[in-house]
Amino acid sequence: MLTALLIRLVRSAVRGAWTTIAISVLLTALCGWYVAGHFAIDTDIDRLLESNAPWAQRDAAIDKAFPQRRQLILAVVQAPARELADAAADALAAELQAQPKRFPVVSQPGGGRYFERSGLLFLPADQVAAISSQLGEARPLISQLQRDPSLRGMADTLSTMLALALPMGQVKLEDMAGLFGRSAAVIEATLKGQPAAMSWLDMGASAAQYGAAMQGASFVAITPVLDYGNLAAGGDAAGDIRATAAKLELGKRFGATVRLTGPQPLADEEFASVAQGAALNGVLTVLLVVLILWLALRSGRLILAVVISLFAGLVVTAALGLAMVGALNMISVAFAVLFIGLGGDFGIQFGVRYRAERATEPDLAQALANAAHVAGGPLALAAGATAVAFFSFLPTDYRGVAELGQIAGVGMLVAFAATMTLLPALITVLHPPGDGHVPSTRWLAPADAFFEHHRSGVLLATGAVIIAGMPLLPHLRFDFDPLNLKDPHSESMSTLQAISAMPEAGTEDVAVLAPSLAEAQTVALRLSKLPEVARAITLQSFVPEQQEEKLRHIAVAAKELMPALSQPSSAPPTDILRVAALIRLSGQLDLAAQDHPGKGAVPAKRLALALRQLVTANSAMRDRAEAAISLPLRLALGRLREALQAQAVGIQDVPPALARDWVTKDGRALATITPKLPASGDAARPQVVQRFIDAVLRAEPRAASGPISIQGSADTIMSAFAQAGGWAVLSITVLLWLTLRNFGDVLRTLVPLLVSALVTLECCVLGGMPMNFANVIALPLLLGVGVAFKIYYVMAWRAGQTHLLQSSLTNAVLFSAATTAAAFGSLSYSHHPGTASMGRLLILALACTLVGAVFFQPILLGRPRADARPPK
């Protein structure tokens, strides 16, 4: 009945060819108009899953309470010295805060005036006491540097210490080794034309100030107004931030660079990496597909008919897809490649069958009807089975693949409909001449004969190889960290990797949403005692403890130093005076190294040599050395002056922009917990993170986000694929049974399919290819492509066809596979790692499927049954 219906459908399309084409053109135009007006891509990887699991509900609650965290742009300001980075970040933050309509919230994690003034209060009380004492003893030195914070001033100060304090034993040469070494390194780098600066803050204990970043880095957290009409919603905001940094001349003034990372830049560059090179890849793929069509069909008119039919089906599928899901995601956007690869299979199968019929049938209409008689049933079954395989993901929580399955499944039905209506109509109008040649693969005749005579041995050997590879399966790796799917060379991702070991990055942090700040603080205190936890923070953590005792020590230091720090600085010295001071210091260093051998002698000699080289250089080079040493010194003295004016602070003094990231308007509060991690790249890091997750969840089941979400996502994906795989196998089995009505034939179709899937996974282990969020789509695709190819052989075998390897069917399957490979292969050249991994696994799955269909399937089938009849 199905075959008769398809024959009538093709005959109707042939009789009313122009009407069929006109209707198709109108439908394609309307769908194209809809696609142009509604095309959208959601680049948020976090939305690929829609789970109601407890971890997902906790994640959603945090996102709803603090939506700005998902829209954050983190500007990482780097400079040769921390003083310069902080000053550049202060300037950038102030300028962005002056644009509230563009950037409603701007804060400085661990930086800004609040932390500069209260920095000493975040240190332990005994450390504050020690620093206060040391500052009091250093009063003469600080006073001298304040009066002349220049290269000459530093040289004169060191000369005085070496000439007077060193001989009297007030200082030791080895105590100044660090200062000498750093000074020499800065001067040497300056002489080589490299960026360099002297960080004075990092020489003392005050470098341990709470929130201090790695040397030479500071942060500005920005919540921008996003443009959701743009595929890169934060693209304009990022451009404005970079323009602001350029206007402020941060590079010229502080030697600073500004790099952007955070959730919003990561999402924006996610799309950019997918789009990069996509147009060129698309053009090359189309050209390669056309070349394969030429090799398969050998007729320009026939190729044109297939291409037009394929394009019309693609546009219609795109419109239906957007109507069903609203916006494509980072996985469902691959539907176009799947449609070209799989939809092209139907066109090639029908076209090759038409060529074979046309070789013996001069009447074009009858040749098309004969092609529908032979190929229509298998194509219908293949389309149905492929669609069912894709639809099997609809009930799962993996939204990314579910939407792709929905669109691709509908696309298979559209491709089949176009193949049975528009394609015959186009062939009728274009009227490609018959070439009298029946397509075949005669070169596989020896293989046909070999497998026919050695069928049992080949089956046993194949089974032995597959079974031998099964111990590999437990070693299949799963990498469901969404960060690993991003382009590591993009600015946002490379910046995140650079700061990943810093607390501010928080890549491995987990969070707890508590009903109040008091409850959040209780949670933080309890979790901070776990051996796996490095720190636990709430808003209360930004208010120092034991302030009264610390302020007494600071007041003592301020009484000693504020008069010295308040005195005006002298005018910059002339170059002649500067040179004289450098010469004098180099001599003192040589003498000190001779008189005091030991740990300080080597850096003293190194600094003396660097100073002599600086003296012989030109004045411009000395100006650069001046800037590298004196500018950070001026900034450091200013920071010290600010820190000595510390006052008691409370929760109400925390900057509002910072407070809103920790407490909501209705009083709910966040606690974040950071694990103790080994160095980046340490092989034990995953195990350490897992122990951290287990420990935190045992102590606090409300914990969410970070690695907890990644683990939950992985479990959801595995569950989704197990569920979808079961539904796919069951539904395909039912479909095959309803069509074939023979349990043995159903097994002859499914067994090679499952064997191909098993071999694909074994090859993944051997090739070191892990499963991830993106490439797992190859597994349901394996079911779709595999069942289509295998159905063709089973149907031909049931019809009594022999020597399948050298038949026109194998010719069509090979060219179909080549077309599919060309489409999938284009994905492997994507700049987006997730898309590229999808392409590579699709190619592997296709290769395994093709081998299983073309070689293993005919061997498994053997000779046709005695009651089989050859096709008419």
N, C-alpha and C positions, 0 to 999 in steps of 0.2 A: 504493500500500500504506500509506504513512504517513497519507494523508488518511483512508482507510478505518479505520485503527486509531484515529485521533483521534475520528472520528465515533462509533465504538463506545465509546470511553472517555467521551465526553460523554453518550451515551445511558445508559451504566451509572450515571454520577453523577446523572443526572436520575431514573432509576428508583429508585435507592437514595439519594435526596437526604438524608434524615435520618441514614442510616448514614454517608454521606460526611461530613456536617457533624459528627456525633458523633466520628468518628475524627479529623477535623481539629482539633476543640476539644481532645480529649485530647492529641494530638501537640503542639499549640500550648502547652497548659498545662505539659506536661513540659519543653518547650524553654524556656519562660519561667522555670520553676523552676531550670533549669540556668544560664541567663543570670544570674539574680539571685545565684546562689552562686559564679559563676566570672568575673564581669565584672571586667576589669582593663585598664588602659591603661599602656603603657610610653612615658613622655614623653621618653626619651633619644634625641635626634636622631642622636647619633653611632652608634646601633645600627641606623639605617635601611639601612646598607650592610653587607654581609657579604662582604668581598673577601679573596681569598688573594694579592692582589698584594703585592710586596715592601714597599711603603710601609705597607700595612695590617698586615702581620706585624710590622713594626718598631713601629708604633703599639700593637699589642696587647701586645708585649713590655714596653713602657714602662708601659702601664696595669696589667699584671700585677705588675710590680716595685713600682710606686708607686700602689696602688689609692686611697689617700687623696686623691690629686690630683683624682679625679673626684667625690669626696664633699665637697669643700672648701666652706666658707662663709667668705667674706672680708668682715669688718666694716670698713667705711670710716668712720673717725671724723673728722669735720670740725669745726673751730672757727675763730674769727676769727684766732687766732695759732697757730703751730706748737707753742709751749710748751703751750698749753691742749689742743690735739689730742693731743699725746704724753701729757700727764697723764691725760686722759680714757681714752685707749687703755690705759695702764698699769693704771688702776683696773678697767676692764672685763676685761682679760686676767687680772688677779689673781683677780677674783670668779669667772670662768669656770673657771680652773684649780682652784678649790676645789670644783668639781663634776665630778670625774673620771669618775663613772659615766655622766654625761650628755654630757660633752665630754672624751673621752679625751686629745685632743691640742689644745693651744692655744699658738700662737706669735705673735711680733710681727716680721714681715719688716722689717728695717731699724730696728727699735725695741727697747725693753726695756732692762734693765740692762746686758746685754752690750755693746750698741752705744753706750749712754750713757757707759759707762766707757772703752770702747776707741775712741770716735769719732775722737779726734785721731790715733790710730794708722793710720787708713785714709787720711789725707791724705798727699800727697808730703812727703818729708823736708824739702825747702827751705821748703815752706809751713808745716810745723810749727815750724820755726826762726823764721820771720817772725812767726807768731802768738805764740810764746813771748816774742819781743822786744817785740811790741806790748802784750801783757798786762803785761809788766814795767813799761813806760812808763805804762800806765793804772792802776797800783796805787793812787795816791791817789784817782782817780775811783771805782774799784771798791770801795775801802774805805769811801768816803763813802756809796755806794749800799747797801752791805751794812749799814752802821749804820742807815740810814733808807731802806729800799726802798719808799717811798711816793711819792705825787704831790708832796708837799712836798719830800721828799728829792731827787727828780729836779729840781724847780724850783730848789732851793738850789744843787745841783751845777752846773746850767747857768748860773745867775746868777754863781757864783764864776768859772767859766771865761770868761764874757763880760766880767766886771769886771777880772780879773787876767791870765789867760792870753792873751786876745785882744789886748789892747794891747801886750803884751810880744812878740807874734809867735810864741808857743809853739803856738798853733792858728790856723787860718784860718777865716773865717766860711763860705767855700764848702765846707770840709771837713765842716761840720756841717749842710749843706743837706739831706742825706737824713734826718737825725734830726729836723730842724725840720719837714720836709714830712710825714713819717710821723706825728709827734706831732700836728700840726695836723689831719691827716685823721682820726685816731682821735677827737680831741675834737669835731670837726665832726660825725662820724657819731653820736657819743654824744648830742650836743645835739639831733640829729634823731630820736633814739629808735631808731637802727639798731644792729644788733650790730657791735661793733668791739673790737679789742684790739691792743696794741702787741707786735709780734714782735721781741724783742731778738736772738734767734738768727739771724734772717735779715739782720741788719745787718753781721755780721762774716764773716770767712772761714770760721768754723766751720760756717756753714750748708751748706758743701760736704761735710759729713760723709757718709760712705758710707751709702747706703740712705735718705737724706733724701727725704721725699715732697714733693709740691708744697706750697706755703705753706698751712698750716692743715689738713693731712690726715695721718692716721696709720692704721696697719692692724693688725688682729688676724685671724690665720688660724686657723680653727676646724674641726676634724674631729669632727662630732657622731655620736652613735648615731642611726641612721636607723630610721624606722618604715615598713617596706615594705608593711605592711597599709594604709597611707594612700596615696591617689593622689598626694599631695604628701609624699614620703617625709621631706623635711627641714622640713616645715611646723611641726611641734611644736618642733623645735630652734630654728628661726628665731624663733618666738614666745617661747621661753625667753630667747633672747639679747636681744630687745627688752625683755622684762620685767626682765631684769637691769639693762639700761641705765637703765630708768625708776626702778628701786629705788635705783640709785646717784645719781640726780638729776644726771646728767652735763650736762644742759642748764642747770640752775640753777647748778651749781658752776663749769662751764667754758664755758658757752655752746655746748656740743658737740651735734652730731646724729650718729646712728648709722644708716648705710644698708648694706644687705646685698647682696652680689653674689657671683659665683663659680659654679662648675659646678652645685652643688646648688640654690641659689636660682633660677638660670636655668632649670633643668629643672622645678622646682616651679611657677614662674610661667608656664612654657610651657603647662602644663595649665590653669592658672587663666585665661589669656587665651583659650584655646579654649572653656572652659566658660562664661566671662562672656557673659551674654546669650543663651546657647544655648537655654535653656528658652523664652524669649520668641520667639526666632527660629523655634524648632520649632513653637510654637503658631500663629504667624502663617503659617508655611509650610503647615501642615495646613489651616488655614482657606482659604488661597488655592487649594490643591489641590482642596478640596471645591467651591469656587466654580467652578473650571475644569471639574470633573466634572459639575457641574450644567449648565453651558453646553453640554457635549458630550452628556450623556445625558438630560437633561430629565426625570428620574424619581428621586424620593427613594429609592424602593426599590432601583432599579438602582444608584444611587450607594452606598447602604449595602452592597450586595452586593460592589461593587468595593473599598470601603474595608476591609471585614472580610477579604476575600481578601488584600488588600495587607498588612494588619497581621499576619495569620497567617504569610504568607510572610516578612515581616521578622523576626518572632520566631524562626522556624525557621532562617533564614539566620544570625541572630546566634548562635544556639546552635551551629550547625555551624562557624561561623567561629571561635568561642572554642575549640571542641574541636580544630580544626585547628592554630591558631597559638598558643593559650595566652593571649596578651594582645594586644590591639589596639595599634597604634602610631599616631603622629601623622598618618599618611596613611591607614592602613587603617580608622581610625575613621570615615572618610567613606563607608564602605560603605552606611550607612543612607540617606544622601542619594542615592547612586547607585541603591540599590534602589527608593526611592520614585520617583525620576525615570525609571528605565528599566523597573522592574517595573510601574509605573503605565501605561506605554505598552501593555503586553500587555492589561491590563484595559480600557483605553479602546478599543483596536482591536477586541477581542471585543465589548465593549458596544455600540459604534457599529454593528458588523456585525449584532448581534442586533436593534438598533432597526430597521435597514433591512429585515431579514427579517420582523420582527414586523409591519411596515407592510402586508405582503401576505399573511402567514401567520397565521391566527387561533390555530392550535394552538401553545402555548408550547414544548412538547417538540420539535416539528418545526422551529420557528424556531431553537431552540438547535442542533439537528443541522445545519440549513442554514448557520448561522453558523460551525460547526466545519468544514463542507465548504469554505466560501469562505476563511475566515481561518486555519484550523488549520495548513495547510501553510506559508503565509508566516510565521506566528507561530513555528512550530517551527524553520524555517530561520533566522529572525531571532534566536531565543533561542540556537540552536547557534552561529551566527556571532559573536554578542556574547560568549558564554561563551568561545569559542575566542580571541577578541581579548584578553580578560582573562587567560586561561590562558597566553598567549604570554610573560608576564613571569615565570612560574615558574622557568625555567632561569637567570634572570639573577642578578647579585649585588646588585641593588637590592632588598633585603629589604622595605623599606617598601611599594613598589609591587607586589612579588611577592605579598606577603600580601594586599594589597587585591585584586589580580587573582584570587587563589585564592578569596577570600570572595565577591567580586562575581560571578565566573564561576559559582560554585555557586549564588549568589543568583538569577542569570538562569534557571537550570534549575528552581530552586524556584518562582520567579515563574510560569514557564510551566506547571509542573505544577499550581499553585494555580489558574491561569486556566482550565485544561482540566478541573478536577475540582471544587474547592470553589466556584468562581464559578458554574458552571452549577447546582450543587446549591442554592446560596443564591438564585439567580434563580428556581429552581423553587419553593422554599418561600415566598419573598417575593412571587412572582407579580406583577411589575410589569406594569401594563396597557399594551397597545400604543397609540401615539398617532397611528398612521396617517400618520406623517411620515417620509420617507426623508431622513436627514441628508445635506447636500451643501454645496458652496460655490459657489452660483450666481453670486455676485458676481465670481468669477474667470473667468466665461464669456468676457468680452472678451479676457482674457489668453490663454485657450485658443485663440481664433480668431486673435489676432495672431501667436502663436508658430507656429501651424500654417501660416500663410501666409508667414512670414518665418523659417522654421526655419534655413536655411543662413546667412543674414545674422547671426542672433542667435548661432549657434554660432561663426562666425568672429570676431565682435566679442568674445564671451566669451573665446575663446582668445587674442585679441590683448591683452586687458586682463591676463590671467593671465601671459602671457609678458612683458609690459611690467613687471610687478611682480617678476619673478624676480631682477633685480639687487639687490633689497632683501635677499634671503636671507642674503648674506654679512655683513650688518650686524645679524643677529639676536643679541641679547645673552644671555649666560648668567651668572647670578649664583648660584653654589653655596656661598656663605659662609653657614653655618647661623645665624650671628648676625643676618643680615639677615632671617631668618624669625621673629624674636622681636618681641614688642611693645615698641617703643622707649619707650613711656610707663611701662612697668613699672619698679619700683624697681631690680631687679637689672640690667636692660638700660640704663636711663638712668645708673645709677652706673658701670657698665662703660664707657659712652661717655665719661663725664666724666673717667675716669682712664686712658683708652686711650693717651694720649701718655706715660704714666709707665712706667718700667721694671717696676714691681711688677705692672702689668696683664698684660704678656706676651702680648698678643693676637696679635702677629706673630712670637713666638719660635718657634724650632725646637729640637729636643732630640736628643741622641745618648746612647744607653745603652752605656756602656763596661764591660768586665769588672772594672775596678778604678779606684780614685780616681786613681792615677798615670796610667793610660791616659786617663781623662777629662780630666785636667789637660793632658796632651800635646795632645789634640784641641782643647781650649779655646785653648791658646796658639797653635796653628797657625791656627785659624779667626779668632782675634782680629786677625790680620795682614791679613785680606782687607779691601779698601777698602769693601766693602758692609756690613761688620759694625761695629756700634757697641760691643759688648762680648760677651764669652763668660765664663760663670760656672760654677764647680763649687763643691763644699763648701770646697775650699782657698781660694776667693776670700773666704771669711769669716774668714780668718786674715791679719792685716796683714803686710806685708813691711817689711824694714829696721827692725824694732822697736827694736833696741838704740840706733841713732842717734836715733830719734824719742823714745824714753824719756829720753835724756839732756836733750834740749831741754825736754821736759815737766817733768822734775825741776827744772830751773832756774826755770821759771815757777811751779811749785808752791812752791818755797822762798820766792819773792817774795810769792805771793798767798795761800797757805793761811792764814797768820796773819790776814790781812785778812778772808778768807772765813769764818773760824771765829769771828769775834767776834759776839756776840749783837746782834740788831736791837732798835732802840728801840721803845717803844710807839707806836701810831698817833697822829699829832698831832690836835689839835682842829680843827674846821672853821675857826675864827678864824685859827689859825696857817697853815693850808693856804691860805686866801684871801690872807693877807699875802704868802706866798711866791709865789703866782701873780701878784699885782699887781707885786711886785718884778721877777719874770722878764719880764713883758710890757714893763715900762719898759726893762729892759736890752736886750731884743730891738729895740725901736724905736731906741734909741741906736746899737746895733751896726749896724743897717741904714743909718742915716744916715752913720755914720763909715766904713763899709766897703761902698760900693756894688759890685755885681757879682752873681755867681751866687747867693751866699748871702743877699742882701738880700731878695729876694722871699719865699722860704719863711720868713725871720725875721719879716717883717711879717705874713705869713699866720698864723703861730703866735701872735704877739702879739695879733692880733684874736680868734683863737679863745679864748685865755686870758681876755681881757676879757669875752667872751660867757659863758664858764664862771663867771667871778666874779659876774656879775649873775644867774646862774641860781640855783635853790634848792640846798640842801645835798644833797638826794637825787640830783640830777643830778651833783653833784661826787663823790658816793659811787660812782656808776656810772663816771665817768671814772677814779676811783681804782682801781676793780677792773680796768678795761680796760688800765691802764698798770702798776700795781704788782704785780698777780698774775702776769702773764707775767714781770715783772722778777724776782720771788722765785724762780719756777721756773727762769728762765735762770741765775740765780746758783747755784742748786742743781745744775743740769746742769754748769756750769763747775767747781764744786767736785768733782763726781763724775769729770769728765774729767781733772782734774789728779791723780787717784789711779790713773791707768792703770798696769797691770802687764803683763808679758809674757804672751801667750796663745798657745795651740797648738790643734791640731785637736780635742783632747779638751775644750777649754773652750767650744766652740761649743754653744749650747743644744741638748739632745737633740731637742726638738720640731722644731727647724730642721734638724738633721742628718739626721733620718729622711726628709726630703723630698729628700735628695740622695744618700744612700748606703743600700743595702739591708743587711739583716743578713748576707747572704752576701758582701758586699763590692762588689757591682756599683754603679756610680756614674753619675750623670747630669751632663751638660754642657748648658747652655742658651745659645743664641746669639741675640742681639738685633740686628735690622737698623738701619741708619741710615735714618731715615724723614723725609720732608718733613712739614710741618705737617698736622694733621688737616684733611681736606677738600680737600687739594691734588689736582688732577686727575692728577698724575703718580704718585701713591702706588701704584696697582696695578702700574705698570711697574717702579717701584723695588723693590717686593716680589718681582716675578718675577725681576729680576736678582739679588736676594739669594738666592732659592731656587736658581737655576741655579749661582751661584758656590759656595754651600755644598755642594750635591750633587756638584759636580765635585771639591771638595776632600775631602768626607767623605760617601761614599754611604750611610753608616748613619744619616744625619740623618732625622728624622721629626717628626710632630706639626705643629700650627699650620698655616701656609699650605701646607706640603707635603701634609698630609692633605686640605686643601680642594681642592688641585689634583688629587690622586689620586682624590678622591671625584667631582669633575667628570668626569674621564676615565672612571671606572667607570660613571657615570650615562649618559654619551653612548654608551658601548659597550653598556650594557644596553638603551637605547632603539633603537639600531641593530639589535641582535640580536632584541629583541622585535618591532620593526616588521617585520623580515624574516620571522620565524616567523608573525606575525599575517597578513601579506599572503599568505604561502604556504598556511597552513592554511585561511584563508577562501576562497582560490582553489580549493583541493582540495574543500572542502565545497560550494562553489557548483557546481563541475563535477559532483560526484556527484549533486547535486540537479537542476541545470538541464540537464546533458548537452548544452550548446551553448556553444562557446567564445565566440561573439559575445555571448551573453547574459551570460556571466561578465564580459566586458569592459564591457558596458553597466552592470554593477553596480559594478565596481571603479573605472572611470575617474572617475565623479563623486565617488567617495569620496576618491581621491587628489587630485582638483582641490580639494575642500573642505579637505583638509589643507594643501595649498599656499597657498590663500588665507588660511587661519587664520594661518600663519606670517608671511605678508606683512603682514597686519593687525597682528600683534604688533610688527613693526618700525615701522610707521607710527604705532602708538599708544604706542611707547616702553615696551612691556611685556616685561621680560626673563624668560627661563626660570629656574626655581629648583627646589629639592628637592621642593617641594609641587605647584606648578602643572603640572609635566610630566605629571601623571596625565591632563590633558585630552587628550593626544595619543592614548594607547590608547583612551580613552573615545570620542574622535572616530571611531575605527575601529568600536567597538561600536555606538554610536548611529547612525553614518552607514550602516553596512551594513544595519542593521535597517530604517531608513526606505527605503533604496534597493531592498531586496529586495521590500518591499510593492509598489512601483511596477513592478518587473520582472515579478513574478508576475501582477499585474493586467494588464499589457501582454501577457504571454504568453497569458493567458486571453481576449484579444480585446477588453478594455475600452478605450474611447476617451474623449476629453475628460476626461483624468485630473485636470486642475486643478479642475474643478467637480464632481468625484465625491465620494461618501461617504468614499472612501479619503483624499483630501486633507483632508476635514473631520476625520477621525480623526487624521491625522498632525499637523495644526496644533494640535489640542487635546492630543495626546501631547507635542508639543514644548513647549507652554505649561506642562504639568504638570512636565516635566523642567526647564524654565527656572525655575519657581517653586522647585523643590527646590535646583537649583544656585545660584540667586540668593541664597538664604538664606546660603550660604557666603561670599558677597562682603561681607556685613555683619558678619562675624566680627571680634572684636577682635584676633585672631591674624593678623599680616600674611601668614604662609604660607597659612593657610586662606583668607583673603580673596583673595589672588592666585589661588589655585586656583579659587575661585568665579568671578572675573572672566574667567579664561581659559576655563573651562568654558562660560560664557555666550557668549563669542566663538566658540568652537568649535561650539557648538550652533547659533548663528545662521548660520554659514557652512555647516554641514551641512544645516540646514533649507532654505536657499536652494538649495543644490545638489540636494537631494532633490525639493523641490516644483516648482522652476522648471527647473533645468538638466537633471535626469533625464528628465522627460517630453519636453523638446525633443530630447534625445539619442536617445531611444527612437523618436520619430516615430510613424507609423501602425503598428498591429499587423500581423503577418504574415497573409498570406491564409488560412493554415490554422488560425489561432487561432479558438477557440470562446468565446463569451461564457459567463460563469459561470452555473451553474444555481442 
